[in-house]
Protein backbone atom coordinates (compact mmCIF):
# COMPACT_ATOMS: atom_id res chain seq x y z
CA UNK A 1 0.00 0.00 0.00
CA UNK A 2 1.36 3.34 -1.00
CA UNK A 3 0.07 6.86 -1.09
CA UNK A 4 -0.05 6.67 -4.91
CA UNK A 5 -2.18 3.52 -5.10
CA UNK A 6 -5.04 5.34 -6.85
CA UNK A 7 -2.67 6.59 -9.57
CA UNK A 8 -1.21 3.09 -10.00
CA UNK A 9 -4.68 1.60 -10.39
CA UNK A 10 -5.70 4.29 -12.87
CA UNK A 11 -2.54 3.69 -14.91
CA UNK A 12 -3.04 -0.08 -14.92
CA UNK A 13 -6.65 0.33 -16.07
CA UNK A 14 -5.55 2.70 -18.82
CA UNK A 15 -2.85 0.32 -20.09
CA UNK A 16 -5.21 -2.68 -20.02
CA UNK A 17 -7.96 -0.90 -21.97
CA UNK A 18 -8.31 -1.72 -25.69
CA UNK A 19 -6.76 1.60 -26.69
CA UNK A 20 -3.93 1.10 -24.18
CA UNK A 21 -3.14 -2.35 -25.56
CA UNK A 22 -3.18 -0.96 -29.10
CA UNK A 23 -0.82 1.88 -28.19
CA UNK A 24 1.54 -0.49 -26.35
CA UNK A 25 1.69 -2.78 -29.38
CA UNK A 26 2.30 0.15 -31.69
CA UNK A 27 5.12 1.48 -29.47
CA UNK A 28 6.75 -1.95 -29.18
CA UNK A 29 6.74 -2.39 -32.94
CA UNK A 30 8.11 1.03 -33.87
CA UNK A 31 10.17 2.77 -31.19
CA UNK A 32 11.44 0.23 -28.70
CA UNK A 33 13.31 -2.02 -31.19
CA UNK A 34 15.31 0.99 -32.37
CA UNK A 35 16.40 1.92 -28.85
CA UNK A 36 17.12 -1.73 -28.13
CA UNK A 37 19.37 -1.94 -31.18
CA UNK A 38 21.14 1.29 -30.28
CA UNK A 39 21.81 0.20 -26.72
CA UNK A 40 22.55 -3.49 -27.23
CA UNK A 41 24.37 -3.62 -30.55
CA UNK A 42 25.62 -0.12 -31.33
CA UNK A 43 27.07 0.79 -27.94
CA UNK A 44 24.83 3.69 -26.97
CA UNK A 45 24.55 2.80 -23.29
CA UNK A 46 25.27 6.25 -21.98
CA UNK A 47 25.19 9.69 -23.58
CA UNK A 48 28.48 11.29 -22.60
CA UNK A 49 27.52 14.85 -23.31
CA UNK A 50 26.99 17.94 -21.21
CA UNK A 51 23.82 19.85 -21.98
CA UNK A 52 20.70 19.16 -23.94
CA UNK A 53 22.13 20.42 -27.25
CA UNK A 54 25.08 18.05 -27.07
CA UNK A 55 22.84 15.14 -26.08
CA UNK A 56 20.57 15.89 -29.04
CA UNK A 57 23.59 15.85 -31.36
CA UNK A 58 24.65 12.49 -29.97
CA UNK A 59 21.18 11.02 -30.48
CA UNK A 60 20.97 12.46 -34.01
CA UNK A 61 24.29 10.85 -34.92
CA UNK A 62 23.16 7.53 -33.47
CA UNK A 63 19.91 7.74 -35.46
CA UNK A 64 21.85 8.52 -38.65
CA UNK A 65 24.16 5.55 -38.04
CA UNK A 66 21.15 3.28 -37.44
CA UNK A 67 19.42 4.45 -40.62
CA UNK A 68 22.57 4.14 -42.75
CA UNK A 69 23.12 0.60 -41.47
CA UNK A 70 19.50 -0.27 -42.25
CA UNK A 71 19.78 1.31 -45.72
CA UNK A 72 22.93 -0.64 -46.53
CA UNK A 73 21.19 -3.90 -45.60
CA UNK A 74 18.29 -2.91 -47.86
CA UNK A 75 20.60 -2.18 -50.81
CA UNK A 76 22.47 -5.45 -50.22
CA UNK A 77 19.21 -7.42 -50.39
CA UNK A 78 18.25 -5.77 -53.69
CA UNK A 79 21.49 -6.81 -55.37
CA UNK A 80 21.43 -10.55 -55.01
CA UNK A 81 24.85 -11.24 -56.51
CA UNK A 82 28.06 -9.53 -57.44
CA UNK A 83 27.23 -10.18 -61.09
CA UNK A 84 24.18 -7.92 -60.86
CA UNK A 85 26.32 -5.13 -59.41
CA UNK A 86 28.92 -5.66 -62.12
CA UNK A 87 26.20 -5.41 -64.77
CA UNK A 88 25.00 -2.11 -63.32
CA UNK A 89 28.55 -0.83 -63.21
CA UNK A 90 29.27 -1.81 -66.84
CA UNK A 91 26.01 -0.23 -68.04
CA UNK A 92 27.11 3.10 -66.60
CA UNK A 93 30.56 2.95 -68.26
CA UNK A 94 29.30 2.40 -71.83
CA UNK A 95 28.80 5.64 -73.83
C-alpha positions as CSV (number, residue, x, y, z in Angstrom):
1,X,0.0,0.0,0.0
2,X,1.4,3.3,-1.0
3,X,0.1,6.9,-1.1
4,X,0.0,6.7,-4.9
5,X,-2.2,3.5,-5.1
6,X,-5.0,5.3,-6.9
7,X,-2.7,6.6,-9.6
8,X,-1.2,3.1,-10.0
9,X,-4.7,1.6,-10.4
10,X,-5.7,4.3,-12.9
11,X,-2.5,3.7,-14.9
12,X,-3.0,-0.1,-14.9
13,X,-6.6,0.3,-16.1
14,X,-5.5,2.7,-18.8
15,X,-2.9,0.3,-20.1
16,X,-5.2,-2.7,-20.0
17,X,-8.0,-0.9,-22.0
18,X,-8.3,-1.7,-25.7
19,X,-6.8,1.6,-26.7
20,X,-3.9,1.1,-24.2
21,X,-3.1,-2.4,-25.6
22,X,-3.2,-1.0,-29.1
23,X,-0.8,1.9,-28.2
24,X,1.5,-0.5,-26.3
25,X,1.7,-2.8,-29.4
26,X,2.3,0.2,-31.7
27,X,5.1,1.5,-29.5
28,X,6.7,-1.9,-29.2
29,X,6.7,-2.4,-32.9
30,X,8.1,1.0,-33.9
31,X,10.2,2.8,-31.2
32,X,11.4,0.2,-28.7
33,X,13.3,-2.0,-31.2
34,X,15.3,1.0,-32.4
35,X,16.4,1.9,-28.9
36,X,17.1,-1.7,-28.1
37,X,19.4,-1.9,-31.2
38,X,21.1,1.3,-30.3
39,X,21.8,0.2,-26.7
40,X,22.6,-3.5,-27.2
41,X,24.4,-3.6,-30.5
42,X,25.6,-0.1,-31.3
43,X,27.1,0.8,-27.9
44,X,24.8,3.7,-27.0
45,X,24.6,2.8,-23.3
46,X,25.3,6.3,-22.0
47,X,25.2,9.7,-23.6
48,X,28.5,11.3,-22.6
49,X,27.5,14.9,-23.3
50,X,27.0,17.9,-21.2
51,X,23.8,19.8,-22.0
52,X,20.7,19.2,-23.9
53,X,22.1,20.4,-27.3
54,X,25.1,18.1,-27.1
55,X,22.8,15.1,-26.1
56,X,20.6,15.9,-29.0
57,X,23.6,15.8,-31.4
58,X,24.6,12.5,-30.0
59,X,21.2,11.0,-30.5
60,X,21.0,12.5,-34.0
61,X,24.3,10.9,-34.9
62,X,23.2,7.5,-33.5
63,X,19.9,7.7,-35.5
64,X,21.8,8.5,-38.6
65,X,24.2,5.6,-38.0
66,X,21.1,3.3,-37.4
67,X,19.4,4.5,-40.6
68,X,22.6,4.1,-42.8
69,X,23.1,0.6,-41.5
70,X,19.5,-0.3,-42.3
71,X,19.8,1.3,-45.7
72,X,22.9,-0.6,-46.5
73,X,21.2,-3.9,-45.6
74,X,18.3,-2.9,-47.9
75,X,20.6,-2.2,-50.8
76,X,22.5,-5.4,-50.2
77,X,19.2,-7.4,-50.4
78,X,18.3,-5.8,-53.7
79,X,21.5,-6.8,-55.4
80,X,21.4,-10.6,-55.0
81,X,24.8,-11.2,-56.5
82,X,28.1,-9.5,-57.4
83,X,27.2,-10.2,-61.1
84,X,24.2,-7.9,-60.9
85,X,26.3,-5.1,-59.4
86,X,28.9,-5.7,-62.1
87,X,26.2,-5.4,-64.8
88,X,25.0,-2.1,-63.3
89,X,28.6,-0.8,-63.2
90,X,29.3,-1.8,-66.8
91,X,26.0,-0.2,-68.0
92,X,27.1,3.1,-66.6
93,X,30.6,3.0,-68.3
94,X,29.3,2.4,-71.8
95,X,28.8,5.6,-73.8
